Amino acid sequence: MHLSECYRLLGVPRNATLDDIKVAYRRLARKYHPDVNQNDPTTTDKFRLVQEAYKLLKDADQEDLSKELFAKHKADTVRSPVTTPPPHPKPQSHSKPQSHPQIKIEVKQVSNKVDPISSNPELKLKLDMLRRVQDLLKQKKYIVAIAVVEGMSERFPNTTEVIHWQAVTYHRWSCELILNGKLREAEIYLNKALSTDPKNRELAFEVKRDLERVQQLKNK
């Protein structure tokens, strides 16, 4: 699904902020939720498309945030100016000093630009793996994405970005399991998403809503 289609499905302009996208998504999610439209099976597909559009736009916003972070790293690179040592004091002389033409020396600053990403192999590896996880989620290769992100959590423990995407991956997979009617397995991964990143209030809201939905489907 192209981003232009995502904006159209959510009914927001291309310059909409992430907050605008969230408001539109929640409104449409309530409108097309299967539990609210039990007599209209077509709403299930609409609900799924709205979910997918929102997640793609949210991923795109995360990628923009990552680019902004890279730009900030480059802007904060230390530049070392070239300085000239202070002149030695001239020896005092009783004779009349000879006049010499003044020579103006212009010293230009030399900027040594260093790419903080290429100079830090661990940072480059982490960013490359995060991009791979995002690509796998877009391709709906959830099992592979889970394997990659769990490997990252072992290599980069307590890293905010890794924790976030690990929880998101669990949640994405649980949504797919719900659509396929695998409610028990979906409940397991929803709880894993909640325990992985409990401080993420937006994700917690979505996970708890899906947990309620699973319980309602199990009680039918």
N, C-alpha and C positions, 0 to 999 in steps of 0.2 A: 504494500500500500504506500503510495507516494505521500509526502507531507502535505501537498496541496489538497489531496483527498481527505486527509485527516482534519485539516482546518474546515473543509466543507461539511464533513460529517458532524463536527462539533458546533458548527454555525458561528465560528469566530474568524476575524480577519487574520491575515498572515502576520501582522504586527502586534497581535495580541500577546499580552504578558502571560507568564505561567499562572498567575493568580486568576486571570480571566479564563484560561483554559480549564483550570480546576473547577471553577464555578459552573461553566458550561457542561463539563463532564458529569458533575454530581447531579445537575438538573436532569440531564438526559438519562443517567443511570437510574434515577428514581422513576422516570417516565416509562422506560422500557424494561425494568426489572421483571424477570419471569414470575416472581412471586406476586407481583401486582397485576400481571396480565396472564393469569393462568388459562383464560379462555381464548387467548390469541397467541398461538404458537409462533407466529411470524416475529413477535417481539424478541424472541430468544436470539435470532440472528442479528437484529438491530442492536441488542444489548452487547453482544460479542463484538460487533464492529465498533461501537462506541468505546468499549474497553481497549480494543487494539489501537484505535486512533489516539486515545489519550496516552497510552503507554509509549507509542512512537514519538509523540510530541514531547513527552517528558524526557525521553532518552535524548532527543535532539537538543533539548535545553541543557542537559547534563554535559553533552559534548561541547556546546558553546561555552559552558562554564570551565571545562578543562582547557579549551583554547585560551580563555582569558587568563587562567592560571599560568599557562606556559608563557604568555606575553609578559605577565608580571615578573616571572623569574628572569626573563631576558632584560627587562627594564631595570631590575635591581642589581644587575651585574656590576661589579666594582670596576671603575675606570681609574687607572693609575697615571697621573700626570707626571711629566718629566720636569724635574726641578734642577736648577743650577746652584752649585755651592756658593756661599757668600764670598766676595772677593777678599784676598789677603790685604791686610793693612799696608799702606805704602810707607817705606822708611822716610823719616823726616830728614830733610836736607836744608842746609843754610843757603845753598846756591839757588839762584833764581830758577824755578821750575820751567822746563821747556814745554811749550804748548804742543799738544798732539791732537790730531783730528779725532773727534769722538766717533766711535764705531757703534752703531746700534745693532744689537744682536737680538733677533726675534726667535724665541723658542716656542715651537708648536707642541701642543699636548698630543700624546699618542694614546689612542684608545685600544686597549686589548680586550676585544669582545670574546667572551667564552660562553658557549652554549651550555647551560646548566644541565640539560637533559643528556646530551651526548657525552658530557664529561662525568656523568654519574651512571654507571651501568645498572645499578640496582633500581634507580628511578626509571630509567628507560625500560627495563624489563617489566616493572610494575605497570607502567602506562600502556605498554604493548599488550600485556595480558588483559588489562581492563577493556581495551578496545576489542580484543578478541571475544571477550564475554558478551559485550554489547552486540557484536555482529552475530554471534551464535543465538542470542535471544531474538534478534530480528528474523533469523532463519528458522526460528522455533525448534532449534536443536537443544532442548532443555537439559537432557541427560548429560550431554557433553559440556554444556555451560556449567552445570553443577559440579562436574569433576574438575573443571579448570578453576572455578572460584574457590572450591574447597582446598585445592592445592595451594592457591594464593594465600588463603587464611593461615596455612601452616608456615609459609615462607615469610609472609608479612603480617604477623599477629598484631592485633590492636591498632590496625591502620584504618582510619575512618572510611576512606573510599572503598576499601576491600570489604569491610563490614557492610556498608550500604548495598553494594552490588551482590553480595552473598544473600542478603535478605530479599532483595528484589528478585533474584533468580529463583529462590524457593517459592516466592509468591506467584511468579509467572507460571511455574510448573504446576502449582496447586490449582490455578485457574483452568489450566488445560485438563487437569484430572477431573475437575468438577464438570466441565463440558462433556467429558467422556463417561461420566457416571461413576467414577472411582472415588467415592466419597470418603472412605476410610483412609486411603492413602493421601487424598487431598487434605484432610484434617491434620495429618502428621506434618505435612510440609507447611501448612499455615502456621502451626505452632512453632515450627523451626524458624520460620521467617520472623515471627513475633519475638522469640527469645534471642535471635541473632542481633537484631537492631531495635531494642525496646524504646530507645530515645527518639526514634523517628516517628513523630506524631501522625504525619500524613499516612505513612505506610501502616501504622498501627490501626488507624481508622479503617482503611481498606481491608486489612486482614481480619479484624473483628467483625466487619460487615459480612465478609465471606464465610467466616466461621458460623455466624448466625444462619446464613443461607444453607450451609451444609447440614446443620441441625434440623432445619425445616424440611429439607429434602429427605433426610433419614427418617423423619417422623411420619412421612406420607405413607 
